[in-house]
Amino acid sequence: MGIGTGIALFVIGAILAFAVNVDTGGYIDLDLIGYILMGAGVVVALISLVLVLRRRRTDTVERTSVDPGTGERVTRRSLRNDDPIA
């Protein structure tokens, strides 16, 4: 599920809660279903935002070799950070 799913749930819930006036004979309360879908949409969108903001991946590569000219050990480090927000 993603942010788009949360927005879609919220919109469908708002349509059911505010725009649909259908008499179901008292068996189904479309307003309540609409409010539940709106709440679920907000929760899904917030969880998706938190997961997107927390996702960080860092790859560190360390290579050690011997310099043939001087005989010294040479260590190279490369760091890659995949931040979704710069």
BELWOWO-V392963 format. One record per pair of residues at least 12 apart in sequence whose ideal C-beta (glycine too) atoms are under 10 Angstrom apart, sorted by sequence separation. I is the first residue (numbers start at 1). GAP is how many residues later the second one is. D is the distance in Angstrom with one decimal. If there is no record, write none. Layout:
BEGIN
i,gap,d
I,GAP,D
I,GAP,D
END
This chain:
BEGIN
i,gap,d
63,12,7.1
64,12,7.9
16,13,9.9
17,13,7.6
18,13,8.4
20,13,9.7
62,13,6.4
63,13,4.8
64,13,9.8
16,14,5.1
17,14,5.2
20,14,7.7
62,14,7.3
63,14,8.0
15,15,9.8
16,15,7.3
17,15,8.3
19,15,8.9
61,15,8.2
62,15,5.1
63,15,8.2
16,16,9.1
17,16,8.0
18,16,7.2
61,16,7.1
62,16,8.2
16,17,5.7
17,17,2.9
18,17,10.0
60,17,6.7
61,17,4.9
62,17,9.8
13,18,9.9
16,18,3.3
17,18,5.5
60,18,7.4
61,18,8.0
15,19,7.2
16,19,8.5
17,19,9.3
59,19,8.2
60,19,5.4
61,19,8.0
13,20,7.6
14,20,6.7
16,20,9.3
17,20,8.1
18,20,9.7
59,20,7.4
60,20,7.9
12,21,9.5
13,21,4.5
14,21,9.3
16,21,6.6
17,21,6.6
58,21,6.8
59,21,4.5
60,21,9.5
12,22,7.9
13,22,6.6
15,22,9.1
16,22,8.7
58,22,7.0
59,22,8.2
13,23,7.0
14,23,8.3
15,23,9.9
57,23,8.1
58,23,5.1
59,23,8.2
10,24,10.0
13,24,3.0
14,24,5.9
57,24,7.5
58,24,7.7
12,25,5.6
13,25,3.6
56,25,7.0
57,25,4.6
58,25,9.2
11,26,9.0
12,26,8.6
13,26,7.6
56,26,6.9
57,26,8.7
9,27,9.5
10,27,7.3
11,27,8.7
13,27,7.4
14,27,8.7
55,27,8.3
56,27,5.9
57,27,9.8
9,28,5.2
10,28,5.2
12,28,9.9
13,28,6.0
55,28,8.8
56,28,7.9
8,29,9.5
9,29,7.4
10,29,8.7
12,29,7.8
13,29,9.3
55,29,6.2
56,29,9.6
9,30,8.9
10,30,8.2
11,30,7.5
53,30,9.8
54,30,9.5
9,31,5.3
10,31,3.2
53,31,7.3
9,32,3.3
10,32,6.3
52,32,6.0
53,32,7.0
8,33,7.2
9,33,8.5
10,33,9.9
52,33,8.7
6,34,8.0
7,34,6.6
9,34,9.0
10,34,8.7
5,35,9.7
6,35,4.7
7,35,9.6
9,35,6.2
10,35,7.2
5,36,7.9
6,36,6.9
8,36,9.2
9,36,8.3
6,37,7.5
7,37,8.8
8,37,9.8
6,38,3.7
7,38,6.3
5,39,5.7
6,39,2.9
4,40,9.6
5,40,8.1
6,40,7.5
3,41,8.1
4,41,8.8
6,41,8.0
7,41,9.8
2,42,8.1
3,42,5.4
6,42,6.1
1,43,5.3
2,43,8.5
3,43,9.4
5,43,7.7
6,43,8.7
1,44,9.2
3,44,9.6
4,44,8.7
2,45,9.8
3,45,4.7
1,46,7.9
2,46,5.1
3,46,6.5
1,47,6.5
2,47,9.7
3,48,9.9
2,49,9.2
3,49,7.6
1,50,9.9
2,50,8.5
END
